[in-house]
């Protein structure tokens, strides 16, 4: 059976994400997210992942700080720091289980401490569906081959 891995999803446009240094302001990061239509931004320092910021994180931050000076703070104060990450060689089904277990919609893929990409759950599910469809075609071809061999 086909066991696709996270690395197979990293080159698609769905895994596009922005990046920001920890010292960037919340407004700078929010502007990049809006301008580039990013749903998630990686906070990176020295090539190392420090945290993630999603649209939901920003929305909660702006609601909480509406009308306060705090709204101009650094993105490092908004980001999620305790991240669940995965290796690029992790099979998709294990990655989905990891995401479900940790209630996350975006999975950073890290290789030797370096961020390789961020995989959204919807993209991971599409990858699994494609793999299952491919497996079904192979099984169907094999059954047809057996049937033809039995007729000879």
VEXTORVO-601224 format. One record per residue: residue number from 1; x negated, y negated, z negated of N, C-alpha, C in turn. Coordinates in steps of 0.02 Angstrom, whole numbers, plus 50000, padded with zeros to 5 digits. Each point is the difference from the previous one (the first is absolute). Layout:
BEGIN
+-----+-------+-------+-------+-------+-------+-------+-------+-------+-------+
:   n :    nx :    ny :    nz :   cax :   cay :   caz :    cx :    cy :    cz :
+-----+-------+-------+-------+-------+-------+-------+-------+-------+-------+
: NUM :     X :     Y :     Z :     X :     Y :     Z :     X :     Y :     Z :
...
+-----+-------+-------+-------+-------+-------+-------+-------+-------+-------+
# end
This chain:
BEGIN
+-----+-------+-------+-------+-------+-------+-------+-------+-------+-------+
:   n :    nx :    ny :    nz :   cax :   cay :   caz :    cx :    cy :    cz :
+-----+-------+-------+-------+-------+-------+-------+-------+-------+-------+
:   1 : 49958 : 50059 : 50000 : 50042 : 49941 : 50000 : 49956 : 49937 : 50000 :
:   2 : 50027 : 49949 : 50029 : 49966 : 49936 : 50006 : 50000 : 49964 : 49932 :
:   3 : 49941 : 49982 : 49975 : 49994 : 49965 : 49935 : 49968 : 49932 : 50011 :
:   4 : 50039 : 49952 : 50026 : 49972 : 49934 : 50014 : 49977 : 49966 : 49935 :
:   5 : 49951 : 49958 : 50007 : 49969 : 49966 : 49943 : 50011 : 49924 : 50006 :
:   6 : 49991 : 49965 : 49946 : 50010 : 49928 : 49999 : 49958 : 49964 : 50053 :
:   7 : 49940 : 50025 : 50013 : 49956 : 49968 : 50049 : 50034 : 49994 : 50068 :
:   8 : 50047 : 50045 : 50016 : 50034 : 49998 : 50065 : 50047 : 49941 : 50006 :
:   9 : 50017 : 49968 : 49944 : 50047 : 49944 : 50001 : 49967 : 49931 : 49996 :
:  10 : 49935 : 49999 : 49989 : 49967 : 49936 : 49985 : 49991 : 49954 : 50060 :
:  11 : 50005 : 50025 : 50060 : 49989 : 49957 : 50058 : 50064 : 49971 : 50029 :
:  12 : 50057 : 50015 : 49971 : 50063 : 49975 : 50027 : 50014 : 49929 : 49976 :
:  13 : 50043 : 49966 : 50037 : 50016 : 49931 : 49983 : 50038 : 49995 : 49934 :
:  14 : 50035 : 50053 : 49981 : 50038 : 49997 : 49937 : 49954 : 49996 : 49940 :
:  15 : 49938 : 50023 : 50007 : 49955 : 49998 : 49943 : 49962 : 49933 : 49997 :
:  16 : 50023 : 49951 : 50040 : 49970 : 49933 : 49997 : 50014 : 49969 : 49932 :
:  17 : 49949 : 49967 : 49976 : 50009 : 49966 : 49936 : 49952 : 49941 : 49998 :
:  18 : 50015 : 49953 : 49957 : 49956 : 49943 : 49991 : 49953 : 50012 : 49942 :
:  19 : 49950 : 49958 : 49996 : 49955 : 50004 : 49942 : 49988 : 49930 : 49974 :
:  20 : 49984 : 49998 : 49937 : 49991 : 49936 : 49966 : 49947 : 50008 : 49946 :
:  21 : 49959 : 49949 : 49988 : 49954 : 50003 : 49943 : 50039 : 49987 : 49936 :
:  22 : 49976 : 50025 : 49943 : 50036 : 49989 : 49937 : 50009 : 49927 : 49981 :
:  23 : 49956 : 49957 : 50025 : 50003 : 49928 : 49982 : 50050 : 49961 : 50043 :
:  24 : 50028 : 50032 : 50052 : 50050 : 49965 : 50042 : 50060 : 49981 : 49958 :
:  25 : 50033 : 49946 : 50020 : 50060 : 49981 : 49963 : 50060 : 50042 : 50023 :
:  26 : 50050 : 50000 : 49958 : 50062 : 50035 : 50017 : 50030 : 49971 : 50064 :
:  27 : 50000 : 49934 : 50006 : 50028 : 49968 : 50059 : 49961 : 50017 : 50063 :
:  28 : 49934 : 50002 : 49997 : 49959 : 50019 : 50058 : 50018 : 50071 : 50023 :
:  29 : 50003 : 50045 : 49952 : 50015 : 50069 : 50017 : 50071 : 50008 : 50026 :
:  30 : 50047 : 49966 : 49969 : 50069 : 50003 : 50024 : 50006 : 49973 : 50071 :
:  31 : 49964 : 49946 : 50015 : 50001 : 49971 : 50068 : 49974 : 50049 : 50051 :
:  32 : 49946 : 50035 : 49984 : 49972 : 50050 : 50045 : 50050 : 50057 : 50011 :
:  33 : 50032 : 50021 : 49946 : 50049 : 50055 : 50006 : 50057 : 49980 : 50046 :
:  34 : 50024 : 49939 : 49992 : 50056 : 49976 : 50042 : 49977 : 49991 : 50072 :
:  35 : 49944 : 49965 : 50010 : 49976 : 49985 : 50068 : 49983 : 50063 : 50039 :
:  36 : 49971 : 50050 : 49967 : 49979 : 50061 : 50035 : 50050 : 50058 : 49993 :
:  37 : 50055 : 49987 : 49966 : 50053 : 50050 : 49988 : 49972 : 50062 : 49965 :
:  38 : 49957 : 49990 : 49950 : 49974 : 50055 : 49960 : 50049 : 50015 : 49944 :
:  39 : 50010 : 50063 : 49985 : 50041 : 50019 : 49944 : 49957 : 50012 : 49937 :
:  40 : 49936 : 50008 : 50011 : 49953 : 50013 : 49945 : 49933 : 49969 : 50016 :
:  41 : 49967 : 49975 : 49947 : 49933 : 49971 : 50007 : 49955 : 50035 : 49949 :
:  42 : 49942 : 50020 : 50024 : 49949 : 50030 : 49956 : 49957 : 49944 : 49972 :
:  43 : 49989 : 50000 : 49936 : 49955 : 49953 : 49968 : 49933 : 50035 : 49996 :
:  44 : 49951 : 49973 : 50037 : 49936 : 50033 : 50010 : 49943 : 49954 : 49979 :
:  45 : 49952 : 50029 : 49965 : 49940 : 49963 : 49981 : 49939 : 50044 : 50014 :
:  46 : 49955 : 49975 : 50042 : 49940 : 50038 : 50018 : 50017 : 50066 : 50035 :
:  47 : 50053 : 50000 : 50039 : 50020 : 50060 : 50035 : 50037 : 50051 : 49957 :
:  48 : 50009 : 49985 : 49937 : 50034 : 50046 : 49954 : 50070 : 49975 : 49984 :
:  49 : 50046 : 50047 : 50000 : 50070 : 49985 : 49985 : 50007 : 49982 : 49926 :
:  50 : 50028 : 49941 : 49986 : 50012 : 49977 : 49932 : 50074 : 50008 : 49980 :
:  51 : 50044 : 49993 : 50050 : 50071 : 50005 : 49986 : 50041 : 49991 : 50063 :
:  52 : 50066 : 50005 : 49994 : 50047 : 49991 : 50055 : 50052 : 49948 : 49980 :
:  53 : 50023 : 49964 : 50051 : 50056 : 49953 : 49990 : 50051 : 50015 : 50054 :
:  54 : 50061 : 50014 : 49979 : 50055 : 50012 : 50048 : 50045 : 49939 : 50001 :
:  55 : 50045 : 50000 : 50049 : 50050 : 49946 : 50003 : 50041 : 49997 : 49936 :
:  56 : 50016 : 50059 : 49973 : 50038 : 50003 : 49938 : 49963 : 49969 : 49942 :
:  57 : 49934 : 50012 : 49997 : 49959 : 49969 : 49947 : 50004 : 49924 : 50004 :
:  58 : 49995 : 49974 : 50061 : 50002 : 49927 : 50009 : 50069 : 49972 : 49982 :
:  59 : 50052 : 50035 : 50020 : 50068 : 49977 : 49985 : 50010 : 49996 : 49924 :
:  60 : 49981 : 50053 : 49965 : 50006 : 50000 : 49927 : 49960 : 49943 : 49969 :
:  61 : 49940 : 49988 : 50026 : 49956 : 49947 : 49974 : 50032 : 49932 : 50010 :
:  62 : 50026 : 49988 : 50061 : 50030 : 49934 : 50014 : 50064 : 49988 : 49960 :
:  63 : 50039 : 50052 : 49989 : 50061 : 49992 : 49960 : 49980 : 49985 : 49928 :
:  64 : 49951 : 50035 : 49974 : 49978 : 49991 : 49931 : 49968 : 49931 : 49989 :
:  65 : 49966 : 49973 : 50050 : 49963 : 49938 : 49991 : 50033 : 49940 : 50033 :
:  66 : 50061 : 50007 : 50023 : 50034 : 49945 : 50035 : 49996 : 49936 : 49959 :
:  67 : 49972 : 49948 : 50030 : 49996 : 49935 : 49968 : 49943 : 49991 : 49950 :
:  68 : 49958 : 50051 : 49994 : 49944 : 49996 : 49953 : 49934 : 49991 : 50037 :
:  69 : 49952 : 49972 : 49967 : 49933 : 49991 : 50029 : 49968 : 50067 : 50016 :
:  70 : 50018 : 50050 : 49964 : 49972 : 50067 : 50007 : 50008 : 50027 : 50072 :
:  71 : 50046 : 49972 : 50038 : 50014 : 50024 : 50068 : 49940 : 49990 : 50046 :
:  72 : 49951 : 49963 : 49979 : 49941 : 49988 : 50041 : 49941 : 50043 : 49978 :
:  73 : 50012 : 50052 : 49961 : 49947 : 50041 : 49973 : 49965 : 50044 : 50052 :
:  74 : 49952 : 50037 : 49976 : 49962 : 50045 : 50043 : 50039 : 50065 : 50013 :
:  75 : 49988 : 50028 : 50059 : 50034 : 50062 : 50019 : 49982 : 50058 : 49954 :
:  76 : 49941 : 49996 : 49970 : 49979 : 50054 : 49954 : 50047 : 50005 : 49940 :
:  77 : 50038 : 49948 : 49985 : 50048 : 50002 : 49945 : 50066 : 50032 : 50020 :
:  78 : 50010 : 50010 : 50064 : 50063 : 50028 : 50026 : 49991 : 50073 : 50022 :
:  79 : 49939 : 50017 : 50020 : 49988 : 50066 : 50029 : 50011 : 50057 : 49951 :
:  80 : 50016 : 50057 : 50027 : 50003 : 50062 : 49962 : 49929 : 50028 : 49998 :
:  81 : 49973 : 50008 : 49940 : 49931 : 50024 : 49994 : 49995 : 50075 : 49990 :
:  82 : 50046 : 50030 : 49964 : 49998 : 50072 : 49987 : 50028 : 50036 : 50061 :
:  83 : 49956 : 50014 : 50047 : 50022 : 50028 : 50064 : 49993 : 50075 : 50004 :
:  84 : 50047 : 50030 : 50036 : 49995 : 50069 : 50020 : 49970 : 49999 : 50070 :
:  85 : 49945 : 50034 : 50010 : 49967 : 50001 : 50065 : 49992 : 50072 : 50024 :
:  86 : 49986 : 50007 : 50064 : 49991 : 50067 : 50029 : 49939 : 50001 : 50046 :
:  87 : 49974 : 50060 : 50009 : 49944 : 50012 : 50045 : 50027 : 50009 : 50071 :
:  88 : 49964 : 49978 : 50052 : 50024 : 50007 : 50069 : 50014 : 50072 : 50021 :
:  89 : 49970 : 50049 : 49966 : 50010 : 50070 : 50019 : 50059 : 50033 : 49963 :
:  90 : 50035 : 49961 : 49959 : 50058 : 50028 : 49965 : 50055 : 50017 : 50050 :
:  91 : 50028 : 50061 : 49996 : 50056 : 50018 : 50044 : 50061 : 49953 : 49987 :
:  92 : 50037 : 49987 : 50053 : 50057 : 49954 : 49994 : 50050 : 50022 : 49947 :
:  93 : 50014 : 50064 : 49996 : 50050 : 50024 : 49952 : 49977 : 49986 : 49928 :
:  94 : 49935 : 50007 : 49987 : 49974 : 49984 : 49933 : 50004 : 49925 : 49987 :
:  95 : 49987 : 49960 : 50052 : 50004 : 49927 : 49993 : 50071 : 49979 : 49983 :
:  96 : 50049 : 50030 : 50033 : 50070 : 49984 : 49986 : 50018 : 50019 : 49928 :
:  97 : 49978 : 50058 : 49978 : 50013 : 50021 : 49931 : 49967 : 49951 : 49951 :
:  98 : 49940 : 49977 : 50015 : 49965 : 49951 : 49958 : 50039 : 49935 : 49996 :
:  99 : 50025 : 49977 : 50057 : 50038 : 49937 : 50002 : 50065 : 50007 : 49961 :
: 100 : 50034 : 50056 : 50008 : 50063 : 50011 : 49964 : 49988 : 50004 : 49924 :
: 101 : 49948 : 50036 : 49981 : 49984 : 50009 : 49929 : 49984 : 49933 : 49967 :
: 102 : 49969 : 49954 : 50038 : 49980 : 49935 : 49972 : 50047 : 49943 : 50019 :
: 103 : 50055 : 50016 : 50034 : 50051 : 49950 : 50019 : 49969 : 49941 : 50038 :
: 104 : 49961 : 50015 : 50053 : 49969 : 49948 : 50039 : 50020 : 50006 : 50074 :
: 105 : 50001 : 49944 : 50034 : 50018 : 49998 : 50071 : 49940 : 49991 : 50046 :
: 106 : 49942 : 49981 : 49971 : 49939 : 49990 : 50039 : 49943 : 50038 : 49967 :
: 107 : 49963 : 50038 : 50040 : 49945 : 50040 : 49973 : 49934 : 49978 : 50030 :
: 108 : 49957 : 49969 : 49959 : 49934 : 49982 : 50025 : 49959 : 50063 : 50012 :
: 109 : 49965 : 50002 : 50057 : 49957 : 50056 : 50017 : 49929 : 49975 : 49992 :
: 110 : 49962 : 50033 : 49956 : 49933 : 49978 : 49981 : 49951 : 50056 : 50012 :
: 111 : 49944 : 49983 : 50032 : 49947 : 50049 : 50011 : 49935 : 49973 : 49970 :
: 112 : 49975 : 50035 : 49950 : 49939 : 49980 : 49964 : 50004 : 49928 : 49975 :
: 113 : 50057 : 49983 : 49973 : 50010 : 49934 : 49971 : 50020 : 49945 : 50049 :
: 114 : 49999 : 50014 : 50064 : 50017 : 49951 : 50052 : 50071 : 50010 : 50024 :
: 115 : 50037 : 49946 : 50006 : 50069 : 50002 : 50025 : 50000 : 50015 : 50075 :
: 116 : 50032 : 50055 : 50020 : 50006 : 50020 : 50070 : 50066 : 49977 : 50031 :
: 117 : 50051 : 49994 : 49959 : 50065 : 49979 : 50025 : 50052 : 50007 : 49945 :
: 118 : 50061 : 49978 : 50016 : 50056 : 50005 : 49954 : 50057 : 50031 : 50040 :
: 119 : 50025 : 50056 : 49975 : 50052 : 50037 : 50036 : 50067 : 49989 : 49965 :
: 120 : 50049 : 49971 : 50037 : 50067 : 49994 : 49972 : 50036 : 50067 : 50000 :
: 121 : 50045 : 50009 : 49953 : 50035 : 50064 : 49994 : 50039 : 50017 : 50064 :
: 122 : 50030 : 49950 : 50032 : 50038 : 50014 : 50061 : 49955 : 50028 : 50055 :
: 123 : 49939 : 49975 : 50005 : 49953 : 50025 : 50050 : 49979 : 50072 : 49984 :
: 124 : 49989 : 50013 : 49937 : 49982 : 50068 : 49978 : 50056 : 50049 : 50016 :
: 125 : 50062 : 49980 : 49988 : 50057 : 50044 : 50016 : 50005 : 50013 : 50075 :
: 126 : 49988 : 49949 : 50041 : 50001 : 50010 : 50073 : 49945 : 50048 : 50021 :
: 127 : 49941 : 49994 : 49970 : 49945 : 50046 : 50015 : 50017 : 50071 : 49983 :
: 128 : 50034 : 50010 : 49943 : 50022 : 50068 : 49981 : 50052 : 50028 : 50048 :
: 129 : 50047 : 49959 : 50021 : 50052 : 50021 : 50047 : 49967 : 50021 : 50066 :
: 130 : 49954 : 49960 : 50025 : 49965 : 50017 : 50062 : 49962 : 50065 : 49994 :
: 131 : 49968 : 50011 : 49943 : 49963 : 50063 : 49989 : 50047 : 50060 : 49999 :
: 132 : 50058 : 49992 : 49967 : 50049 : 50054 : 49998 : 50029 : 50015 : 50069 :
: 133 : 50013 : 49948 : 50039 : 50024 : 50010 : 50068 : 49949 : 50037 : 50042 :
: 134 : 49937 : 49983 : 49992 : 49946 : 50033 : 50036 : 49996 : 50074 : 49980 :
: 135 : 50005 : 50013 : 49934 : 50000 : 50069 : 49976 : 50058 : 50040 : 50030 :
: 136 : 50059 : 49969 : 50002 : 50059 : 50033 : 50028 : 49990 : 50018 : 50073 :
: 137 : 49970 : 49954 : 50038 : 49986 : 50014 : 50071 : 49952 : 50058 : 50008 :
: 138 : 49949 : 50003 : 49958 : 49952 : 50055 : 50003 : 50033 : 50067 : 49983 :
: 139 : 50042 : 50000 : 49950 : 50036 : 50060 : 49981 : 50046 : 50023 : 50056 :
: 140 : 50035 : 49952 : 50028 : 50046 : 50016 : 50056 : 49961 : 50029 : 50059 :
: 141 : 49943 : 49970 : 50017 : 49959 : 50026 : 50055 : 49976 : 50070 : 49984 :
: 142 : 49981 : 50013 : 49938 : 49976 : 50066 : 49980 : 50056 : 50052 : 50006 :
: 143 : 50059 : 49982 : 49978 : 50058 : 50046 : 50005 : 50016 : 50015 : 50073 :
: 144 : 49998 : 49949 : 50042 : 50012 : 50011 : 50072 : 49946 : 50046 : 50029 :
: 145 : 49938 : 49991 : 49980 : 49946 : 50043 : 50023 : 50012 : 50073 : 49979 :
: 146 : 50020 : 50009 : 49937 : 50014 : 50068 : 49976 : 50058 : 50031 : 50038 :
: 147 : 50050 : 49960 : 50013 : 50059 : 50025 : 50037 : 49980 : 50021 : 50071 :
: 148 : 49961 : 49959 : 50033 : 49977 : 50016 : 50068 : 49955 : 50061 : 49999 :
: 149 : 49957 : 50006 : 49951 : 49955 : 50058 : 49995 : 50039 : 50064 : 49989 :
: 150 : 50056 : 49996 : 49964 : 50042 : 50058 : 49987 : 50038 : 50024 : 50062 :
: 151 : 50009 : 49955 : 50048 : 50035 : 50018 : 50062 : 49955 : 50033 : 50051 :
: 152 : 49935 : 49994 : 49992 : 49953 : 50029 : 50048 : 49992 : 50074 : 49993 :
+-----+-------+-------+-------+-------+-------+-------+-------+-------+-------+
# end
